[in-house]
């Protein structure tokens, strides 16, 4: 059974919180879990708990803290508008500094290897983390905006996995095809697609697809277990 706590991190002179879920036994496998536009909400905390149940120390930093600390939104239309506003106000360099601090915190706690995984907006920052930081592995779920930053692909040196929905109007399949081409030169990169919509992994969203979510989750667990052990 996962155990959870709040921890405090610091980056570039700013202090911010993160949700940490730990497995019952000791683990040297760390994961930074990067939120959607809805904050470190109950869904992201549940994702962390599920990773902890699989033997990972999972840490979800509050990357909206410079705009508003402890944002926690639902999935209604009004929540989307609020979350999108927070996302637009982000400075990518500052977010990456926060994520670097989260990776380092896990290593300081004893993780021998640290992966990064993110969803939607967090999928984009997973990709950027793989290119600009030093994680040991990365998994990006339906990261919008990756197709606009394909120049970053050549900088990725860690194993990376992508998950996209074939019915995702935010990330058309032609964009996914360009991503697949861009990462095909990497030593360890895989792109998976599913007959599902954007956000298919989140069981709080109307787009939740239990079959796609289960398959993508198992692929993610297997991938991290192999690359971080």
Secondary structure by P-SEA (a helix, b strand, c coil): cbbbbbbbbbcccccbbbbbbbccccccbbbbbbbccccccaaaaaaaaaaaaaccbbbbccccccccccccccccaaaaaaaaaaaaaccaaaaaaaaaaaaaaaaaacccbbbbbbccaaaaaaaaaaacccccccccccccccccccccccccccbbbbbbbcccccccaaaaaaaaaaaccccbbbbbbccccccccccccccccaaaaaaaaaaaaaaaaaacc
